[in-house]
Structure formats: C-alpha cells, structure tokens
Amino acid sequence: MSHDRVLLVVNPVRGPNALKRLATLEEMLKELGVRYDQQFTERKGHATALARQGVADGYETIVAVGGDGTVNEVVNGVVGSPTAVFSLPLGAGNDFLRSLGIWTAEEACCVLGEGSVTSIDAGLADYEDQAGQRRQRYYAVLADVGFGSEVVRNTPRRFRHALGGGLGYVVSLYRTAIQGQGRACPMKVWVDGELQYDEDLLLLEALNGAYGGGGLKVAPRARLDDALLDVFLVRDMSWPMIWALFPRIYRGTHIEHERAEYFQVKEVRVEAEKSSTVSVDGEVIGHTPARFRVVPGALRVPWR
C-alpha cells in the first residue's frame, strides 16, 4: 500500500515504558519508509473527532496507537468511508490486532508499511445510555452484556496499563466475583428476529473478531469478513464452575461447556429483567435493552 497520507492518532497512555514503546514504533515506521502525521488525544472521544477530521483531510489510513478503546473511537470516525483503519499496540488490549492475526508490534508495522488493503465487517451496537437515550456505536471486535461488562467496569485503567490487558482482566474477574457483582439475571435473547432464550444468563458476547479480554480466544470460529457475528452466552453457574471455565477460553475449548452456547448470527437482541451493563471493545457504553448486528464490509484495513 502507499506510504503516504497516514495519520497516527495516539492515546498517550501512562503505562510503564509507554513513551519508549512509542519511540520504538516510530523508528520502525521510519525504517519501513512510512511517512506519517501524528495527533495526540486529549480526552475521551477525541480520537473519533481526530479520525473524522483525518477522513475529511484525505488521509488514506488512520492508525489508532493505543489499545482497543482507541481503536473503537477511530473506527467510529472512519466507518463507511474509503479511509482504512489500523492499530499499532501501545495500550492494554490489542484484541483487534490479534483478530487480524497480528501478534507483535513488528508485524503490525510491516503490515502497515507493506500490506495491501481489504474490507472487513464491523459490529453495530444499539443500546441505552445512562440518560435513558437510545444510542448506536460501531465496534471492531467485541460487544458484551452482563458479567463480562461488569469485569470491564471493575478494571481500573491503572490495572490495564500496569498489568497488561489479559492479566488486568483476570485480576478484575476475581474482584468482580468477590464483590458479588455480575450475577446471572433473567434475560430474553432474540436470534435473527426469533426469541430463542428466556432464562437466567450470566453473560452474552457478540463478537466480530476472535479475541477479547486481552488475549482470550472467545470466538474460535470467528472471521472478520464472514458477514456474521459469533455469539457466546453462558447460563447461570457457580463460581467454581466459572473458575474452571475461564482457563478453557485461552484454548478455545470453552464453547463445548454444558452451560454455554455458541452460534453465528446476523443480529442478536437482548432484554434483561434488571438493566444489564453493555460494553464494546473493552469500554462500558450503557445498558440493555441492546441489539447487536453485523455490518458487512464496513471497514477497510491493511492486510498481508
């Protein structure tokens, strides 16, 4: 792809060695001949505004330099445009890159510098914000209802930056359980328009990509370009059963658990008896009722 017209949207995280990692990324890009401009975010939502301006200014690729939360903001600034979106790892999550099959900063820089461009799907969440207003938000990798979103809520940014996405998530999972939050509650789930579940559920996740939670292989059959969302839901279970299930997610064998369901859909809708927290790409955005659907080919990304 062209090395011209690349904009880096940088989230200046305060994790250990963040500035050193940023300098290393910049050096790798220069060695690959990638010419870029750079903007730093100053507040929540700023990356979306910077990305929209980047689209208007004619940048060919806008790169989120941070974690999956920064990716999500950039996605919402470029979705539906001819501008490509990409990520360089500086934050805690990086599940967008993992879902693209990219595991290191070196790989990411090489794909940005030497890859072609292809189209992938996006997820679209319709939910209720804290003021009771209906909102929509696109997501790159994962939407979560219930226990998983409570874990996200209980993961302080200092944990994400100090411990990394995966370990920070594990620590917060235990904190959430100990505090008695994120319990199963009665939910109704419509799958492609038909009511399929009406029971106590611990969590429901609607994935566009394969990974979530900082390296958990939540959706082992997911592809970013198959025009489908992969749904993983878990029925009510004891905490010992949750502890036993959790390690299996790293191996992708959790979908065979007797208390879990895994399936692929175009759209899934969730209502909870008690309002349940909704998060996308590792950021809490609101609560149920919620609907998640796939938007085929909505994003363009650099590709090997």
N, C-alpha and C positions, 0 to 999 in steps of 0.2 A: 504494500500500500504506500501511498505518498507519505513522505516525511514532513510535509508542510501542513500548516494550519491545524496544529494540535494545541489544545488548551488543557493545562493541568489545573484542576480545582482541588486545592489542598486543604484538608482539615488538619489544623496544627495541633494534633493530639499531644498530650503531655506524658505519654508513656515513656518508659526507660529507653534511652538512646533514640528517641524519635527523630531528632534533628540529624543525628548521624545516619540513620536509615534513609532519610530524605536525601541527604547529600550523596549517598551511595546510589540511589535510584537516578538522580540527576546525572551522575557521572556515567552510569551505564547507558542512559539515553544518548548522551553526547557521543560516546564511543560508537553507537549504532547510527549516528548521523541524524537522529530525530531532533528536529528544530521545534521548539515549543514556547508558548507563553504560559504564564503562571499567575493564578489568583488564589488568595487565601480566604477561607471562610471566616466570618466574624461572629456568627450567631446561628441558631437553629433555623433551618430553612434557607439559609443564604446560598448553599450550593445549588439549589433549584433555580434561584434567581440568576446566579452566575452562569449556569448551564443554558438557560433561556437566552440570555444575552449573547452567549457564545454561538448559539444557533443563528441568531439574528446577524451576528458579525461574520458568519460564513465559515466557522471552523469545521473541518472535516471530521475530527474526532475530539470528544471531550472526555477526559480521563479523571475519574474520581481517585484521588490519592488519599487514602484513609481506610476505613473499614466498610462493612456492608451498609451501615447507616448513611454514609456519604454516597455510596453507590445508589442507594434508594433515592436520595434527593436529586442526584444528577439524572437518573432515569426519568424522574417526573419533570425534568426540564427539557429533555430531548425526545421523549416518546412520540412516535408518529412523524418525526422529521427525518430527513435523509442523513442527519449527523449521527455518526457512530458513537457508542458509549463503551468505555473500558474502565479498568481499575488497575492501580498499582498498590501493592499492600503496604499500608502504614498503620492501619487500625488493628482491631482485635479479632474481627470475624473472618473475612475473606472467603466466605462460602460461595460468593458469585464466581470468583476465580476458580475455586475447586470444582464447581459445577461446569465450568468451561474446560476442565481437565488441566488446569494450570496450578502448579503446586509451589513454585518458587518465584521470587522477585526477578531472578534472571530470566526465567521462562516468559514471564509477563512482559518484560522489556523487549525480548526478542520478538514476541508475537506483535507487539505494538509497532516495532520497527520494520519487521519483515513479512508480516502476515497479510492475507487478503481480508476482505470484508464479507460477512454473511448476515443473514437475517435470523433472529431468534424470537421466541414468543415472550410476552410479558403476562404477569398476572394483574388482575384489577380487583381491588377490594372496595366493596360498598359497605359502609359501616356508620355507626352513630358516634359523634364526638361527645366530649364531656358536657357540651351545652345542649345536647339533645338534637343537634342538627345532622342531617344525612350528609355524608361526605364520600368522596371517591379518592382512592390513591393507588397508583400503579406500584407493582413490586417486581423485583428481579428474580428472587429465589423462593421466599417462604412467607406464607401467612399463617398465623397461629391463633387459636381460640382456646381459652381455658388455662390449664396448668402451665403449659409452655410459656404463655404470655405473662403469667404471674412470676415465673422464674426470670424472664426478661426484666420485669418491673423491679425485681429484687436484686438485680445485678448492677451495683454501682459502677459508674464509669471507671473509678479507680481500680476496681477488680479487673475490668476488661483490659485496661492498659497495663496494670502491674502483673497480672497473671496470664494474660492472653485470653482469647475468646473461649476456647474449649475448657480450660481449667477454671476460668471465671464462671462459666455456665455451670460446671459441676458443683462448685462451692455454693452458688446461689440455689441450685436444685436442693441441696441439703438444707440450706437456710429456709427455703420456702416450705419444705416438708416439716421441719421442726416447729415453725411458726403456725402450722396448721392452715396455710393458705393454699389456694388452688385445688380445693376438694372437688370431687365429681359433683355434678349437678344435673337435673333433668334438662335434656336438650332434644330438640327436633331437628332432623337433618334431611333436607331435600336434595336428591341427587339427580341432576339434569331434569329438574322440574317435578320429580315424584318423591313423596315422603317415604323414606327408607328406614329411618331410625327414630325412635321415640322412647328414650331410655336415659339412664344416668351415664354421662360420659365424662371422662377425666380431661380429655383434650381432643382437639381436631386440628390437623395441619393440612393446608392445601399448598402443595409445592409445585413450582415451575422448574426448579433445579433439583439436584440430588441431595445437596448438603444443607445443614442448618446447625445452629448451636455451636459454631466454631469447629466444624470438622465431623459432626455426626452424620452418618450416611442414612438420613431419614427416609429418602425415596430412592431405593437402589435401582428402580426401573425407569426413573425419570430421564427425559431428554428435553433440552431447551427448545427443540424445533419440531416437536411432535403434535402441536396444537391440542395438548391435553394437560390438565393438572393432575398430579398424583396426590391422592388424599390418604392420610394415615390418621386413624382415630383409635382411641383407647377407651374401653369401658371402665367402670369403677373397679378398682383393685386395691389391695392392701399395700402399705408402704414397703414391706419386704418384697412383694411381687414387683413393685416399681424398681427397687434397687437391683433385682435380678434381671429385669428387662433392660435397664439402661445400658449396661456394657454391650448387649447384643446389637444396639443401634450402630456402634462403631463398625461392626462386621456386616451390617445389613441383613441380619437374620431375624430381627425383631418382628418383621411383618408376618411371621408364621406363628406368633404367640396366640394362644387361645382367647385372650381378652382383647385382641387387636383386630382391626380390619384395614385392608389396603386395597385401593382401587383407583382407576383412572376415569376422569370426567371432563366435560366441558365447563360445567358450572356446579357449585355446591352452595347451599344456603343453610344458615344455622340460626335457630332461635333458642334462647336459654330461658328457663323459668326465672332465674335470677340473672341479671345482666352480667355477662362474662367478658373478660378483657380480650381485646384484639390487638395483635402486633403484626408488623410486616418487616421483614429484613432486619430483625433484631431491635425494632423500635416500637414502643407502645403508641398506638394511634387513637384508640377509642374502645368501643364495646359493641356487643351484639344488640339487636339482630344484625347479621352480616351476610353478605353474599360475595363469593369469590368466583371469578370466571377467567378463562384464558383468552388472551388477545393475540391471535396468531400473527407472527411476523412483525410485531410492533416495534422491535428494536433491531438496530444494526450494530454488529460488534466485529472487531478484528478477530481473525481466525487463522489457524495454522494452515 
